[in-house]
Amino acid sequence: MPGLKTIIFLALFGAAVFGLYQFTHVDDLKHCGAQPSASINGCQKADAIVAISGGDTKARARTAIELYHNGWADKIILSGAARDTSGPSNAMAMRQQALQAGVREQDIYTDEFAQNTNQNALGVLEVARLHSLNTIILVTSPYHQARASVMFHKAFDGYGTVRNHSTPYDSAWSEWWWMTLGGWVTLVGELISILFEKMRPL
């Protein structure tokens, strides 16, 4: 039978894991249904759905496409440069994925130049301004959502509204992240980046 110290340690560890999970997994649509609702606060239709590349890029695009088909917005913005500059950008790869999934070509906007999350936010803001898209739903990986949210809220401050919805599945992030060294390294890196981003002036 485990001793009192072991029980206390396990309880504190469990509380820490749960707290970190809640902090990183930002989802403003979790209280909404599958489709937008004008009568539920925070569940209204947006102007655009944004997917940014990195991690499991296909999963991020797939989630954005599902939101589009469920009527959450009439436009999609896909952002991300190519890791290999000899090939197509991540934004164009996601665009092809969206077209194959039935998204209308005229409903897709791309930002092919963003090489990091801050550039994603600024590039998407530029596209949003150009097309008068004031309210966006930001889609990225669960572990990345909190940091991306901070950066996008900074970029959109004074212009528009950002809501968050992370991918339900991501090959780069397991629900059992807390049982792996890689999971903790990723999470701690995200937390440090969030701290620096909050300290960074506008």
PAFIGU-693345 format. One record per residue (C-alpha): chain; x, y, z. Coordinates in Angstrom, 1 decimal, padded with zeros to 4 digits, m for minus. Each point is the difference from the previous one (the first is absolute). Layout:
{rec 'A'; {X; Y; Z}},
...
end
This chain:
{rec 'A'; {000.0; 000.0; 000.0}},
{rec 'A'; {001.5; 003.4; m001.0}},
{rec 'A'; {001.1; 002.3; 002.8}},
{rec 'A'; {m001.4; 003.5; 000.7}},
{rec 'A'; {002.9; 001.7; m001.7}},
{rec 'A'; {m000.5; m002.1; m003.2}},
{rec 'A'; {m003.7; 000.8; 000.1}},
{rec 'A'; {000.7; 003.8; 000.4}},
{rec 'A'; {002.5; m000.1; m002.8}},
{rec 'A'; {m002.3; m001.8; m002.4}},
{rec 'A'; {m002.8; 002.4; 000.9}},
{rec 'A'; {002.2; 003.1; m000.6}},
{rec 'A'; {001.3; m001.5; m003.2}},
{rec 'A'; {m003.5; m000.8; m001.3}},
{rec 'A'; {m001.1; 003.6; 000.9}},
{rec 'A'; {003.0; 001.4; m001.9}},
{rec 'A'; {m000.7; m002.1; m003.1}},
{rec 'A'; {m003.6; 001.0; 000.1}},
{rec 'A'; {000.8; 003.7; 000.5}},
{rec 'A'; {002.5; 000.0; m002.8}},
{rec 'A'; {m002.4; m001.8; m002.3}},
{rec 'A'; {m002.7; 002.6; 000.7}},
{rec 'A'; {002.4; 002.9; m000.5}},
{rec 'A'; {001.3; m001.2; m003.4}},
{rec 'A'; {m003.2; m001.4; m001.4}},
{rec 'A'; {m001.8; 003.2; m000.7}},
{rec 'A'; {m003.3; m000.6; m001.8}},
{rec 'A'; {m002.6; 002.7; m000.2}},
{rec 'A'; {m002.4; m002.2; m001.8}},
{rec 'A'; {m000.1; m002.9; 002.5}},
{rec 'A'; {m003.4; 001.1; 001.3}},
{rec 'A'; {m001.4; 000.3; m003.5}},
{rec 'A'; {m001.6; m002.7; m002.1}},
{rec 'A'; {001.4; m001.3; m003.3}},
{rec 'A'; {m001.5; 003.1; m001.8}},
{rec 'A'; {m000.1; 003.7; 000.9}},
{rec 'A'; {m002.9; 001.4; 001.9}},
{rec 'A'; {m001.0; 003.6; 000.1}},
{rec 'A'; {m001.8; m000.5; 003.3}},
{rec 'A'; {003.0; m001.3; 002.0}},
{rec 'A'; {002.7; 002.5; 001.1}},
{rec 'A'; {003.3; m000.7; m001.7}},
{rec 'A'; {m001.5; m002.5; m002.5}},
{rec 'A'; {m000.9; 002.4; m002.7}},
{rec 'A'; {001.2; m000.4; m003.6}},
{rec 'A'; {003.4; 001.6; m000.7}},
{rec 'A'; {001.3; 001.8; m003.1}},
{rec 'A'; {002.9; m002.5; m000.6}},
{rec 'A'; {001.6; m003.1; 001.3}},
{rec 'A'; {003.8; 000.0; 000.3}},
{rec 'A'; {002.3; m003.0; m000.1}},
{rec 'A'; {003.7; 000.6; 000.5}},
{rec 'A'; {002.6; m002.6; m001.0}},
{rec 'A'; {002.5; m001.9; 002.3}},
{rec 'A'; {m000.2; m003.2; 002.0}},
{rec 'A'; {m002.8; m002.0; m001.6}},
{rec 'A'; {m000.8; 002.4; m002.8}},
{rec 'A'; {m002.5; m002.3; m001.7}},
{rec 'A'; {m001.9; m000.4; 003.3}},
{rec 'A'; {m000.2; 003.7; 000.4}},
{rec 'A'; {m001.3; 000.5; m003.6}},
{rec 'A'; {m002.4; m002.9; 000.5}},
{rec 'A'; {m001.6; 001.6; 003.1}},
{rec 'A'; {m000.3; 003.4; m001.8}},
{rec 'A'; {m001.7; m001.7; m002.9}},
{rec 'A'; {m002.4; m001.8; 002.3}},
{rec 'A'; {m000.9; 003.4; 001.6}},
{rec 'A'; {m000.6; 001.5; m003.5}},
{rec 'A'; {m002.3; m002.9; m001.0}},
{rec 'A'; {m001.9; 000.4; 003.3}},
{rec 'A'; {m000.7; 003.6; m000.8}},
{rec 'A'; {002.3; 001.7; 002.5}},
{rec 'A'; {001.3; 002.4; m002.7}},
{rec 'A'; {m000.2; 000.6; m003.8}},
{rec 'A'; {003.7; 000.5; m000.4}},
{rec 'A'; {003.2; m001.8; 000.9}},
{rec 'A'; {003.5; 001.6; 000.5}},
{rec 'A'; {002.9; m002.4; m000.3}},
{rec 'A'; {003.4; 001.2; 001.3}},
{rec 'A'; {003.5; m001.4; m000.2}},
{rec 'A'; {003.2; 000.1; m002.1}},
{rec 'A'; {001.7; m003.1; m001.3}},
{rec 'A'; {002.6; m001.7; 002.2}},
{rec 'A'; {001.6; m001.1; m003.3}},
{rec 'A'; {000.1; 003.0; m002.2}},
{rec 'A'; {000.4; m002.1; m003.1}},
{rec 'A'; {m003.6; m001.2; 000.4}},
{rec 'A'; {m003.4; 001.5; 000.4}},
{rec 'A'; {m000.7; 002.0; 003.2}},
{rec 'A'; {m001.9; m001.6; 002.9}},
{rec 'A'; {m002.9; 002.4; m000.7}},
{rec 'A'; {m000.2; m001.3; m003.6}},
{rec 'A'; {000.1; m003.6; 001.2}},
{rec 'A'; {m002.9; 000.7; 002.4}},
{rec 'A'; {m001.8; 001.8; m002.8}},
{rec 'A'; {000.2; m003.1; m002.2}},
{rec 'A'; {m001.3; m002.0; 002.9}},
{rec 'A'; {m002.9; 002.4; 000.5}},
{rec 'A'; {m000.9; m000.1; m003.7}},
{rec 'A'; {000.0; m003.8; m000.1}},
{rec 'A'; {m002.3; 000.1; 003.1}},
{rec 'A'; {m002.5; 002.1; m001.9}},
{rec 'A'; {000.8; 003.5; 001.2}},
{rec 'A'; {m000.7; 002.5; m002.8}},
{rec 'A'; {003.0; 001.6; m001.5}},
{rec 'A'; {m001.3; 003.5; 000.4}},
{rec 'A'; {m000.4; m000.6; 003.8}},
{rec 'A'; {003.7; m000.7; 000.6}},
{rec 'A'; {002.6; 002.7; 000.7}},
{rec 'A'; {003.7; m000.8; 000.6}},
{rec 'A'; {003.0; 001.5; 001.7}},
{rec 'A'; {003.1; m001.8; m001.3}},
{rec 'A'; {002.7; 002.0; 001.8}},
{rec 'A'; {m000.5; m000.7; 003.7}},
{rec 'A'; {003.0; m001.9; 001.4}},
{rec 'A'; {m001.1; 000.1; 003.7}},
{rec 'A'; {m003.1; 000.6; 002.1}},
{rec 'A'; {000.6; 003.7; 000.3}},
{rec 'A'; {000.3; 000.3; m003.7}},
{rec 'A'; {m003.2; m002.1; m000.4}},
{rec 'A'; {m001.9; 002.5; 002.2}},
{rec 'A'; {001.3; 003.0; m002.0}},
{rec 'A'; {m000.5; m001.7; m003.4}},
{rec 'A'; {m003.6; m001.0; 000.9}},
{rec 'A'; {m000.7; 003.5; 001.3}},
{rec 'A'; {001.1; 001.4; m003.4}},
{rec 'A'; {m002.3; m002.4; m001.9}},
{rec 'A'; {m002.9; 000.7; 002.4}},
{rec 'A'; {000.4; 003.7; m000.4}},
{rec 'A'; {000.1; m000.3; m003.8}},
{rec 'A'; {m003.2; m002.0; m000.1}},
{rec 'A'; {m001.8; 001.7; 003.0}},
{rec 'A'; {m000.1; m003.1; 002.1}},
{rec 'A'; {m000.3; 001.2; 003.6}},
{rec 'A'; {m000.8; m003.2; 001.9}},
{rec 'A'; {002.2; m003.2; m000.3}},
{rec 'A'; {000.1; m003.4; 001.5}},
{rec 'A'; {003.6; m001.1; 000.5}},
{rec 'A'; {000.9; m003.6; m000.5}},
{rec 'A'; {003.2; m001.6; 001.0}},
{rec 'A'; {001.4; m003.0; 002.0}},
{rec 'A'; {m001.2; m000.4; 003.6}},
{rec 'A'; {003.5; 000.7; 001.6}},
{rec 'A'; {000.4; 003.1; m002.2}},
{rec 'A'; {m003.4; 001.6; 000.3}},
{rec 'A'; {000.7; 002.1; 003.2}},
{rec 'A'; {003.2; 001.5; m001.5}},
{rec 'A'; {m001.6; 000.6; m003.4}},
{rec 'A'; {m003.0; 001.6; 001.7}},
{rec 'A'; {002.3; 002.5; 001.8}},
{rec 'A'; {001.7; 001.0; m003.2}},
{rec 'A'; {m003.2; 000.3; m002.0}},
{rec 'A'; {m001.8; 002.0; 002.7}},
{rec 'A'; {003.0; 002.4; m000.1}},
{rec 'A'; {m000.1; 000.3; m003.7}},
{rec 'A'; {m003.8; 000.4; m000.2}},
{rec 'A'; {m000.2; 002.4; 002.9}},
{rec 'A'; {m002.0; 003.0; m001.1}},
{rec 'A'; {m001.1; m001.6; m003.2}},
{rec 'A'; {m002.0; m003.2; 000.6}},
{rec 'A'; {m000.9; m003.0; 002.1}},
{rec 'A'; {001.9; m003.3; 000.3}},
{rec 'A'; {m001.6; m003.2; 001.2}},
{rec 'A'; {001.9; m003.3; 000.6}},
{rec 'A'; {m000.7; m003.6; m001.1}},
{rec 'A'; {002.8; m002.5; 000.0}},
{rec 'A'; {000.1; m003.3; m001.9}},
{rec 'A'; {m001.6; m002.9; 001.8}},
{rec 'A'; {002.8; m002.3; m001.3}},
{rec 'A'; {003.7; 000.8; m000.7}},
{rec 'A'; {002.6; m002.6; m000.9}},
{rec 'A'; {002.7; 002.3; 001.6}},
{rec 'A'; {m001.8; 000.1; 003.3}},
{rec 'A'; {m001.5; m002.9; 002.0}},
{rec 'A'; {m002.6; 000.2; 002.8}},
{rec 'A'; {002.7; m001.9; 001.9}},
{rec 'A'; {002.5; 002.8; m000.4}},
{rec 'A'; {000.7; 000.1; 003.7}},
{rec 'A'; {001.4; m003.6; m000.1}},
{rec 'A'; {002.8; 001.0; m002.5}},
{rec 'A'; {003.1; 002.2; 000.3}},
{rec 'A'; {m000.8; 001.5; m003.4}},
{rec 'A'; {m003.4; 001.0; 001.2}},
{rec 'A'; {001.4; 001.9; 003.0}},
{rec 'A'; {002.7; 001.6; m002.1}},
{rec 'A'; {m002.6; 001.2; m002.5}},
{rec 'A'; {m002.3; 001.3; 002.7}},
{rec 'A'; {002.7; 001.8; 002.0}},
{rec 'A'; {001.3; 001.6; m003.3}},
{rec 'A'; {m003.5; 001.3; m000.7}},
{rec 'A'; {m000.4; 001.4; 003.5}},
{rec 'A'; {003.4; 001.8; m000.2}},
{rec 'A'; {m001.0; 001.4; m003.4}},
{rec 'A'; {m003.3; 001.2; 001.4}},
{rec 'A'; {001.8; 001.8; 002.8}},
{rec 'A'; {002.4; 001.8; m002.4}},
{rec 'A'; {m002.9; 000.8; m002.3}},
{rec 'A'; {m002.0; 001.6; 002.8}},
{rec 'A'; {003.0; 002.1; 000.9}},
{rec 'A'; {000.7; 001.1; m003.5}},
{rec 'A'; {m001.3; 003.5; m000.8}},
{rec 'A'; {m002.6; 000.4; m002.6}},
end
